[in-house]
Amino acid sequence: MANPLQFLQQVRSETAKVVWPTRREVLLTTVMVFIMAALTSVFFFLVDLVIRSGLQAVLG
C-alpha cells in the first residue's frame, strides 16, 4: 500500500500528462455526434416504416 502523499503526487503527475481537447475539437466532435444521431434516427425511422408497411400488407 502506497503512502497517501505519494499517491496524490502520482495522481497529479499523471493528470499533468493529459492532453485536453481544444474548443474547436470539442465543437467539431459535438456537431458530429448530433449529425450521426440524426442520421441514425432517420435510418431507424425508415426501417420501421418499411417493416410496418410490410406487416400491414401481409396482415391486412
mmCIF file of the N, C-alpha and C atoms, coordinates in Angstrom:
data_MODEL
# 
_entry.id   MODEL 
# 
loop_
_atom_site.group_PDB 
_atom_site.id 
_atom_site.type_symbol 
_atom_site.label_atom_id 
_atom_site.label_alt_id 
_atom_site.label_comp_id 
_atom_site.label_asym_id 
_atom_site.label_entity_id 
_atom_site.label_seq_id 
_atom_site.pdbx_PDB_ins_code 
_atom_site.Cartn_x 
_atom_site.Cartn_y 
_atom_site.Cartn_z 
_atom_site.occupancy 
_atom_site.B_iso_or_equiv 
_atom_site.pdbx_formal_charge 
_atom_site.auth_seq_id 
_atom_site.auth_comp_id 
_atom_site.auth_asym_id 
_atom_site.auth_atom_id 
_atom_site.pdbx_PDB_model_num 
ATOM 1   N N  . MET A 1 1  ? 0.846   -1.180 0.000   1.00 0.00 ? 1  MET A N  1 
ATOM 2   C CA . MET A 1 1  ? 0.000   0.000  0.000   1.00 0.00 ? 1  MET A CA 1 
ATOM 3   C C  . MET A 1 1  ? 0.890   1.241  0.000   1.00 0.00 ? 1  MET A C  1 
ATOM 4   N N  . ALA A 1 2  ? 0.578   2.156  -0.901  1.00 0.00 ? 2  ALA A N  1 
ATOM 5   C CA . ALA A 1 2  ? 1.410   3.345  -1.068  1.00 0.00 ? 2  ALA A CA 1 
ATOM 6   C C  . ALA A 1 2  ? 1.054   4.410  -0.034  1.00 0.00 ? 2  ALA A C  1 
ATOM 7   N N  . ASN A 1 3  ? 1.993   5.255  0.219   1.00 0.00 ? 3  ASN A N  1 
ATOM 8   C CA . ASN A 1 3  ? 1.805   6.396  1.092   1.00 0.00 ? 3  ASN A CA 1 
ATOM 9   C C  . ASN A 1 3  ? 0.772   7.332  0.444   1.00 0.00 ? 3  ASN A C  1 
ATOM 10  N N  . PRO A 1 4  ? -0.212  7.843  1.186   1.00 0.00 ? 4  PRO A N  1 
ATOM 11  C CA . PRO A 1 4  ? -1.223  8.722  0.581   1.00 0.00 ? 4  PRO A CA 1 
ATOM 12  C C  . PRO A 1 4  ? -0.621  9.960  -0.087  1.00 0.00 ? 4  PRO A C  1 
ATOM 13  N N  . LEU A 1 5  ? 0.406   10.527 0.482   1.00 0.00 ? 5  LEU A N  1 
ATOM 14  C CA . LEU A 1 5  ? 1.051   11.696 -0.116  1.00 0.00 ? 5  LEU A CA 1 
ATOM 15  C C  . LEU A 1 5  ? 1.713   11.322 -1.442  1.00 0.00 ? 5  LEU A C  1 
ATOM 16  N N  . GLN A 1 6  ? 2.363   10.180 -1.464  1.00 0.00 ? 6  GLN A N  1 
ATOM 17  C CA . GLN A 1 6  ? 2.995   9.702  -2.690  1.00 0.00 ? 6  GLN A CA 1 
ATOM 18  C C  . GLN A 1 6  ? 1.927   9.417  -3.750  1.00 0.00 ? 6  GLN A C  1 
ATOM 19  N N  . PHE A 1 7  ? 0.824   8.824  -3.315  1.00 0.00 ? 7  PHE A N  1 
ATOM 20  C CA . PHE A 1 7  ? -0.273  8.545  -4.243  1.00 0.00 ? 7  PHE A CA 1 
ATOM 21  C C  . PHE A 1 7  ? -0.793  9.833  -4.876  1.00 0.00 ? 7  PHE A C  1 
ATOM 22  N N  . LEU A 1 8  ? -1.010  10.862 -4.078  1.00 0.00 ? 8  LEU A N  1 
ATOM 23  C CA . LEU A 1 8  ? -1.505  12.136 -4.598  1.00 0.00 ? 8  LEU A CA 1 
ATOM 24  C C  . LEU A 1 8  ? -0.502  12.775 -5.557  1.00 0.00 ? 8  LEU A C  1 
ATOM 25  N N  . GLN A 1 9  ? 0.777   12.642 -5.272  1.00 0.00 ? 9  GLN A N  1 
ATOM 26  C CA . GLN A 1 9  ? 1.804   13.160 -6.182  1.00 0.00 ? 9  GLN A CA 1 
ATOM 27  C C  . GLN A 1 9  ? 1.775   12.422 -7.517  1.00 0.00 ? 9  GLN A C  1 
ATOM 28  N N  . GLN A 1 10 ? 1.561   11.126 -7.476  1.00 0.00 ? 10 GLN A N  1 
ATOM 29  C CA . GLN A 1 10 ? 1.485   10.344 -8.704  1.00 0.00 ? 10 GLN A CA 1 
ATOM 30  C C  . GLN A 1 10 ? 0.240   10.717 -9.508  1.00 0.00 ? 10 GLN A C  1 
ATOM 31  N N  . VAL A 1 11 ? -0.873  10.917 -8.807  1.00 0.00 ? 11 VAL A N  1 
ATOM 32  C CA . VAL A 1 11 ? -2.097  11.326 -9.487  1.00 0.00 ? 11 VAL A CA 1 
ATOM 33  C C  . VAL A 1 11 ? -1.894  12.674 -10.161 1.00 0.00 ? 11 VAL A C  1 
ATOM 34  N N  . ARG A 1 12 ? -1.276  13.587 -9.467  1.00 0.00 ? 12 ARG A N  1 
ATOM 35  C CA . ARG A 1 12 ? -1.022  14.921 -10.032 1.00 0.00 ? 12 ARG A CA 1 
ATOM 36  C C  . ARG A 1 12 ? -0.116  14.844 -11.263 1.00 0.00 ? 12 ARG A C  1 
ATOM 37  N N  . SER A 1 13 ? 0.917   14.009 -11.192 1.00 0.00 ? 13 SER A N  1 
ATOM 38  C CA . SER A 1 13 ? 1.832   13.902 -12.331 1.00 0.00 ? 13 SER A CA 1 
ATOM 39  C C  . SER A 1 13 ? 1.136   13.241 -13.520 1.00 0.00 ? 13 SER A C  1 
ATOM 40  N N  . GLU A 1 14 ? 0.273   12.261 -13.280 1.00 0.00 ? 14 GLU A N  1 
ATOM 41  C CA . GLU A 1 14 ? -0.456  11.618 -14.379 1.00 0.00 ? 14 GLU A CA 1 
ATOM 42  C C  . GLU A 1 14 ? -1.485  12.576 -14.985 1.00 0.00 ? 14 GLU A C  1 
ATOM 43  N N  . THR A 1 15 ? -2.117  13.381 -14.156 1.00 0.00 ? 15 THR A N  1 
ATOM 44  C CA . THR A 1 15 ? -3.090  14.356 -14.649 1.00 0.00 ? 15 THR A CA 1 
ATOM 45  C C  . THR A 1 15 ? -2.401  15.414 -15.508 1.00 0.00 ? 15 THR A C  1 
ATOM 46  N N  . ALA A 1 16 ? -1.177  15.726 -15.204 1.00 0.00 ? 16 ALA A N  1 
ATOM 47  C CA . ALA A 1 16 ? -0.433  16.712 -15.996 1.00 0.00 ? 16 ALA A CA 1 
ATOM 48  C C  . ALA A 1 16 ? -0.139  16.200 -17.397 1.00 0.00 ? 16 ALA A C  1 
ATOM 49  N N  . LYS A 1 17 ? -0.152  14.877 -17.587 1.00 0.00 ? 17 LYS A N  1 
ATOM 50  C CA . LYS A 1 17 ? 0.123   14.291 -18.900 1.00 0.00 ? 17 LYS A CA 1 
ATOM 51  C C  . LYS A 1 17 ? -1.096  14.307 -19.819 1.00 0.00 ? 17 LYS A C  1 
ATOM 52  N N  . VAL A 1 18 ? -2.259  14.592 -19.271 1.00 0.00 ? 18 VAL A N  1 
ATOM 53  C CA . VAL A 1 18 ? -3.487  14.567 -20.067 1.00 0.00 ? 18 VAL A CA 1 
ATOM 54  C C  . VAL A 1 18 ? -3.457  15.711 -21.078 1.00 0.00 ? 18 VAL A C  1 
ATOM 55  N N  . VAL A 1 19 ? -3.807  15.398 -22.322 1.00 0.00 ? 19 VAL A N  1 
ATOM 56  C CA . VAL A 1 19 ? -3.883  16.410 -23.367 1.00 0.00 ? 19 VAL A CA 1 
ATOM 57  C C  . VAL A 1 19 ? -5.361  16.728 -23.563 1.00 0.00 ? 19 VAL A C  1 
ATOM 58  N N  . TRP A 1 20 ? -5.757  17.910 -23.144 1.00 0.00 ? 20 TRP A N  1 
ATOM 59  C CA . TRP A 1 20 ? -7.157  18.302 -23.223 1.00 0.00 ? 20 TRP A CA 1 
ATOM 60  C C  . TRP A 1 20 ? -7.470  18.800 -24.632 1.00 0.00 ? 20 TRP A C  1 
ATOM 61  N N  . PRO A 1 21 ? -8.689  18.504 -25.127 1.00 0.00 ? 21 PRO A N  1 
ATOM 62  C CA . PRO A 1 21 ? -9.050  18.959 -26.476 1.00 0.00 ? 21 PRO A CA 1 
ATOM 63  C C  . PRO A 1 21 ? -9.246  20.468 -26.517 1.00 0.00 ? 21 PRO A C  1 
ATOM 64  N N  . THR A 1 22 ? -9.030  21.012 -27.696 1.00 0.00 ? 22 THR A N  1 
ATOM 65  C CA . THR A 1 22 ? -9.246  22.442 -27.868 1.00 0.00 ? 22 THR A CA 1 
ATOM 66  C C  . THR A 1 22 ? -10.743 22.710 -28.010 1.00 0.00 ? 22 THR A C  1 
ATOM 67  N N  . ARG A 1 23 ? -11.113 23.969 -27.931 1.00 0.00 ? 23 ARG A N  1 
ATOM 68  C CA . ARG A 1 23 ? -12.518 24.352 -28.072 1.00 0.00 ? 23 ARG A CA 1 
ATOM 69  C C  . ARG A 1 23 ? -13.044 23.935 -29.446 1.00 0.00 ? 23 ARG A C  1 
ATOM 70  N N  . ARG A 1 24 ? -12.210 24.086 -30.475 1.00 0.00 ? 24 ARG A N  1 
ATOM 71  C CA . ARG A 1 24 ? -12.619 23.718 -31.839 1.00 0.00 ? 24 ARG A CA 1 
ATOM 72  C C  . ARG A 1 24 ? -12.864 22.219 -31.957 1.00 0.00 ? 24 ARG A C  1 
ATOM 73  N N  . GLU A 1 25 ? -11.985 21.415 -31.338 1.00 0.00 ? 25 GLU A N  1 
ATOM 74  C CA . GLU A 1 25 ? -12.153 19.961 -31.369 1.00 0.00 ? 25 GLU A CA 1 
ATOM 75  C C  . GLU A 1 25 ? -13.431 19.533 -30.661 1.00 0.00 ? 25 GLU A C  1 
ATOM 76  N N  . VAL A 1 26 ? -13.710 20.153 -29.538 1.00 0.00 ? 26 VAL A N  1 
ATOM 77  C CA . VAL A 1 26 ? -14.928 19.826 -28.797 1.00 0.00 ? 26 VAL A CA 1 
ATOM 78  C C  . VAL A 1 26 ? -16.156 20.196 -29.615 1.00 0.00 ? 26 VAL A C  1 
ATOM 79  N N  . LEU A 1 27 ? -16.140 21.365 -30.225 1.00 0.00 ? 27 LEU A N  1 
ATOM 80  C CA . LEU A 1 27 ? -17.265 21.805 -31.043 1.00 0.00 ? 27 LEU A CA 1 
ATOM 81  C C  . LEU A 1 27 ? -17.463 20.873 -32.228 1.00 0.00 ? 27 LEU A C  1 
ATOM 82  N N  . LEU A 1 28 ? -16.384 20.523 -32.898 1.00 0.00 ? 28 LEU A N  1 
ATOM 83  C CA . LEU A 1 28 ? -16.465 19.657 -34.066 1.00 0.00 ? 28 LEU A CA 1 
ATOM 84  C C  . LEU A 1 28 ? -17.001 18.272 -33.712 1.00 0.00 ? 28 LEU A C  1 
ATOM 85  N N  . THR A 1 29 ? -16.506 17.688 -32.646 1.00 0.00 ? 29 THR A N  1 
ATOM 86  C CA . THR A 1 29 ? -16.991 16.359 -32.258 1.00 0.00 ? 29 THR A CA 1 
ATOM 87  C C  . THR A 1 29 ? -18.437 16.414 -31.779 1.00 0.00 ? 29 THR A C  1 
ATOM 88  N N  . THR A 1 30 ? -18.833 17.501 -31.131 1.00 0.00 ? 30 THR A N  1 
ATOM 89  C CA . THR A 1 30 ? -20.219 17.643 -30.697 1.00 0.00 ? 30 THR A CA 1 
ATOM 90  C C  . THR A 1 30 ? -21.153 17.714 -31.900 1.00 0.00 ? 30 THR A C  1 
ATOM 91  N N  . VAL A 1 31 ? -20.770 18.494 -32.902 1.00 0.00 ? 31 VAL A N  1 
ATOM 92  C CA . VAL A 1 31 ? -21.581 18.595 -34.119 1.00 0.00 ? 31 VAL A CA 1 
ATOM 93  C C  . VAL A 1 31 ? -21.661 17.238 -34.807 1.00 0.00 ? 31 VAL A C  1 
ATOM 94  N N  . MET A 1 32 ? -20.553 16.517 -34.864 1.00 0.00 ? 32 MET A N  1 
ATOM 95  C CA . MET A 1 32 ? -20.550 15.198 -35.493 1.00 0.00 ? 32 MET A CA 1 
ATOM 96  C C  . MET A 1 32 ? -21.464 14.227 -34.754 1.00 0.00 ? 32 MET A C  1 
ATOM 97  N N  . VAL A 1 33 ? -21.482 14.304 -33.445 1.00 0.00 ? 33 VAL A N  1 
ATOM 98  C CA . VAL A 1 33 ? -22.372 13.431 -32.668 1.00 0.00 ? 33 VAL A CA 1 
ATOM 99  C C  . VAL A 1 33 ? -23.825 13.740 -32.989 1.00 0.00 ? 33 VAL A C  1 
ATOM 100 N N  . PHE A 1 34 ? -24.180 15.016 -33.074 1.00 0.00 ? 34 PHE A N  1 
ATOM 101 C CA . PHE A 1 34 ? -25.562 15.376 -33.405 1.00 0.00 ? 34 PHE A CA 1 
ATOM 102 C C  . PHE A 1 34 ? -25.926 14.933 -34.822 1.00 0.00 ? 34 PHE A C  1 
ATOM 103 N N  . ILE A 1 35 ? -24.991 15.071 -35.756 1.00 0.00 ? 35 ILE A N  1 
ATOM 104 C CA . ILE A 1 35 ? -25.255 14.632 -37.132 1.00 0.00 ? 35 ILE A CA 1 
ATOM 105 C C  . ILE A 1 35 ? -25.452 13.118 -37.175 1.00 0.00 ? 35 ILE A C  1 
ATOM 106 N N  . MET A 1 36 ? -24.584 12.377 -36.517 1.00 0.00 ? 36 MET A N  1 
ATOM 107 C CA . MET A 1 36 ? -24.710 10.921 -36.512 1.00 0.00 ? 36 MET A CA 1 
ATOM 108 C C  . MET A 1 36 ? -25.989 10.478 -35.817 1.00 0.00 ? 36 MET A C  1 
ATOM 109 N N  . ALA A 1 37 ? -26.382 11.151 -34.752 1.00 0.00 ? 37 ALA A N  1 
ATOM 110 C CA . ALA A 1 37 ? -27.635 10.811 -34.071 1.00 0.00 ? 37 ALA A CA 1 
ATOM 111 C C  . ALA A 1 37 ? -28.827 11.070 -34.983 1.00 0.00 ? 37 ALA A C  1 
ATOM 112 N N  . ALA A 1 38 ? -28.802 12.170 -35.726 1.00 0.00 ? 38 ALA A N  1 
ATOM 113 C CA . ALA A 1 38 ? -29.887 12.477 -36.654 1.00 0.00 ? 38 ALA A CA 1 
ATOM 114 C C  . ALA A 1 38 ? -29.945 11.453 -37.775 1.00 0.00 ? 38 ALA A C  1 
ATOM 115 N N  . LEU A 1 39 ? -28.799 11.097 -38.353 1.00 0.00 ? 39 LEU A N  1 
ATOM 116 C CA . LEU A 1 39 ? -28.777 10.091 -39.415 1.00 0.00 ? 39 LEU A CA 1 
ATOM 117 C C  . LEU A 1 39 ? -29.261 8.730  -38.915 1.00 0.00 ? 39 LEU A C  1 
ATOM 118 N N  . THR A 1 40 ? -28.861 8.371  -37.724 1.00 0.00 ? 40 THR A N  1 
ATOM 119 C CA . THR A 1 40 ? -29.294 7.105  -37.144 1.00 0.00 ? 40 THR A CA 1 
ATOM 120 C C  . THR A 1 40 ? -30.792 7.094  -36.906 1.00 0.00 ? 40 THR A C  1 
ATOM 121 N N  . SER A 1 41 ? -31.330 8.193  -36.409 1.00 0.00 ? 41 SER A N  1 
ATOM 122 C CA . SER A 1 41 ? -32.774 8.242  -36.164 1.00 0.00 ? 41 SER A CA 1 
ATOM 123 C C  . SER A 1 41 ? -33.555 8.186  -37.472 1.00 0.00 ? 41 SER A C  1 
ATOM 124 N N  . VAL A 1 42 ? -33.067 8.828  -38.525 1.00 0.00 ? 42 VAL A N  1 
ATOM 125 C CA . VAL A 1 42 ? -33.733 8.757  -39.831 1.00 0.00 ? 42 VAL A CA 1 
ATOM 126 C C  . VAL A 1 42 ? -33.668 7.331  -40.371 1.00 0.00 ? 42 VAL A C  1 
ATOM 127 N N  . PHE A 1 43 ? -32.518 6.682  -40.242 1.00 0.00 ? 43 PHE A N  1 
ATOM 128 C CA . PHE A 1 43 ? -32.375 5.302  -40.699 1.00 0.00 ? 43 PHE A CA 1 
ATOM 129 C C  . PHE A 1 43 ? -33.385 4.391  -40.002 1.00 0.00 ? 43 PHE A C  1 
ATOM 130 N N  . PHE A 1 44 ? -33.461 4.454  -38.677 1.00 0.00 ? 44 PHE A N  1 
ATOM 131 C CA . PHE A 1 44 ? -34.373 3.579  -37.951 1.00 0.00 ? 44 PHE A CA 1 
ATOM 132 C C  . PHE A 1 44 ? -35.833 3.936  -38.208 1.00 0.00 ? 44 PHE A C  1 
ATOM 133 N N  . PHE A 1 45 ? -36.114 5.197  -38.459 1.00 0.00 ? 45 PHE A N  1 
ATOM 134 C CA . PHE A 1 45 ? -37.470 5.582  -38.846 1.00 0.00 ? 45 PHE A CA 1 
ATOM 135 C C  . PHE A 1 45 ? -37.852 4.917  -40.161 1.00 0.00 ? 45 PHE A C  1 
ATOM 136 N N  . LEU A 1 46 ? -36.940 4.942  -41.138 1.00 0.00 ? 46 LEU A N  1 
ATOM 137 C CA . LEU A 1 46 ? -37.218 4.327  -42.434 1.00 0.00 ? 46 LEU A CA 1 
ATOM 138 C C  . LEU A 1 46 ? -37.347 2.816  -42.326 1.00 0.00 ? 46 LEU A C  1 
ATOM 139 N N  . VAL A 1 47 ? -36.496 2.191  -41.531 1.00 0.00 ? 47 VAL A N  1 
ATOM 140 C CA . VAL A 1 47 ? -36.600 0.745  -41.320 1.00 0.00 ? 47 VAL A CA 1 
ATOM 141 C C  . VAL A 1 47 ? -37.935 0.411  -40.671 1.00 0.00 ? 47 VAL A C  1 
ATOM 142 N N  . ASP A 1 48 ? -38.323 1.174  -39.683 1.00 0.00 ? 48 ASP A N  1 
ATOM 143 C CA . ASP A 1 48 ? -39.606 0.957  -39.016 1.00 0.00 ? 48 ASP A CA 1 
ATOM 144 C C  . ASP A 1 48 ? -40.761 1.137  -39.998 1.00 0.00 ? 48 ASP A C  1 
ATOM 145 N N  . LEU A 1 49 ? -40.678 2.136  -40.852 1.00 0.00 ? 49 LEU A N  1 
ATOM 146 C CA . LEU A 1 49 ? -41.722 2.395  -41.838 1.00 0.00 ? 49 LEU A CA 1 
ATOM 147 C C  . LEU A 1 49 ? -41.849 1.223  -42.813 1.00 0.00 ? 49 LEU A C  1 
ATOM 148 N N  . VAL A 1 50 ? -40.723 0.699  -43.273 1.00 0.00 ? 50 VAL A N  1 
ATOM 149 C CA . VAL A 1 50 ? -40.745 -0.439 -44.197 1.00 0.00 ? 50 VAL A CA 1 
ATOM 150 C C  . VAL A 1 50 ? -41.331 -1.674 -43.528 1.00 0.00 ? 50 VAL A C  1 
ATOM 151 N N  . ILE A 1 51 ? -40.902 -1.951 -42.316 1.00 0.00 ? 51 ILE A N  1 
ATOM 152 C CA . ILE A 1 51 ? -41.409 -3.128 -41.602 1.00 0.00 ? 51 ILE A CA 1 
ATOM 153 C C  . ILE A 1 51 ? -42.898 -2.987 -41.332 1.00 0.00 ? 51 ILE A C  1 
ATOM 154 N N  . ARG A 1 52 ? -43.325 -1.802 -40.901 1.00 0.00 ? 52 ARG A N  1 
ATOM 155 C CA . ARG A 1 52 ? -44.746 -1.576 -40.630 1.00 0.00 ? 52 ARG A CA 1 
ATOM 156 C C  . ARG A 1 52 ? -45.583 -1.732 -41.894 1.00 0.00 ? 52 ARG A C  1 
ATOM 157 N N  . SER A 1 53 ? -45.099 -1.182 -43.010 1.00 0.00 ? 53 SER A N  1 
ATOM 158 C CA . SER A 1 53 ? -45.822 -1.303 -44.276 1.00 0.00 ? 53 SER A CA 1 
ATOM 159 C C  . SER A 1 53 ? -45.903 -2.745 -44.725 1.00 0.00 ? 53 SER A C  1 
ATOM 160 N N  . GLY A 1 54 ? -44.820 -3.474 -44.570 1.00 0.00 ? 54 GLY A N  1 
ATOM 161 C CA . GLY A 1 54 ? -44.808 -4.881 -44.932 1.00 0.00 ? 54 GLY A CA 1 
ATOM 162 C C  . GLY A 1 54 ? -45.766 -5.705 -44.099 1.00 0.00 ? 54 GLY A C  1 
ATOM 163 N N  . LEU A 1 55 ? -45.791 -5.457 -42.809 1.00 0.00 ? 55 LEU A N  1 
ATOM 164 C CA . LEU A 1 55 ? -46.713 -6.182 -41.937 1.00 0.00 ? 55 LEU A CA 1 
ATOM 165 C C  . LEU A 1 55 ? -48.172 -5.838 -42.230 1.00 0.00 ? 55 LEU A C  1 
ATOM 166 N N  . GLN A 1 56 ? -48.439 -4.566 -42.508 1.00 0.00 ? 56 GLN A N  1 
ATOM 167 C CA . GLN A 1 56 ? -49.810 -4.181 -42.858 1.00 0.00 ? 56 GLN A CA 1 
ATOM 168 C C  . GLN A 1 56 ? -50.234 -4.833 -44.153 1.00 0.00 ? 56 GLN A C  1 
ATOM 169 N N  . ALA A 1 57 ? -49.318 -4.961 -45.108 1.00 0.00 ? 57 ALA A N  1 
ATOM 170 C CA . ALA A 1 57 ? -49.656 -5.605 -46.381 1.00 0.00 ? 57 ALA A CA 1 
ATOM 171 C C  . ALA A 1 57 ? -49.934 -7.092 -46.175 1.00 0.00 ? 57 ALA A C  1 
ATOM 172 N N  . VAL A 1 58 ? -49.156 -7.735 -45.316 1.00 0.00 ? 58 VAL A N  1 
ATOM 173 C CA . VAL A 1 58 ? -49.332 -9.166 -45.085 1.00 0.00 ? 58 VAL A CA 1 
ATOM 174 C C  . VAL A 1 58 ? -50.586 -9.432 -44.249 1.00 0.00 ? 58 VAL A C  1 
ATOM 175 N N  . LEU A 1 59 ? -50.786 -8.651 -43.204 1.00 0.00 ? 59 LEU A N  1 
ATOM 176 C CA . LEU A 1 59 ? -51.891 -8.907 -42.282 1.00 0.00 ? 59 LEU A CA 1 
ATOM 177 C C  . LEU A 1 59 ? -53.201 -8.255 -42.712 1.00 0.00 ? 59 LEU A C  1 
ATOM 178 N N  . GLY A 1 60 ? -53.151 -7.235 -43.508 1.00 0.00 ? 60 GLY A N  1 
ATOM 179 C CA . GLY A 1 60 ? -54.391 -6.528 -43.841 1.00 0.00 ? 60 GLY A CA 1 
ATOM 180 C C  . GLY A 1 60 ? -54.668 -6.633 -45.272 1.00 0.00 ? 60 GLY A C  1 
# 
